[in-house]
Amino acid sequence: MKLKILEHEKDKLRFSLEGEGHTFVNTLVEELLLDPEVDVAEYVIEYQFSDPVVLVTMKPKAKQTPEKAILAALKNITKRCDDLLSCLKN
């Protein structure tokens, strides 16, 4: 997976994820929207075979950056996947 930064500001980040589809990106966006400091989290796949473009915008006066919000969301997704794997092993 390759990440390409398209737009970067203090409270906004737009990036593309090469080779990813709806499954992963939708999970990431849904997890980001659970963060109370995230104002907007959305993605667009313009054409069937184009890479998704993700936009993350933080609320005014948010204490974290979009990068930190994304890292926290990815850690939460990883934990949920690990929990599921643990359940399946038992």
Secondary structure as GFF3:
##gff-version 3
##sequence-region A 1 90
A	DSSP	beta_strand	2	8	.	.	.	ID=ss1
A	DSSP	beta_strand	12	18	.	.	.	ID=ss2
A	DSSP	alpha_helix	22	32	.	.	.	ID=ss3
A	DSSP	beta_strand	38	44	.	.	.	ID=ss4
A	DSSP	beta_strand	53	58	.	.	.	ID=ss5
A	DSSP	alpha_helix	66	89	.	.	.	ID=ss6
###
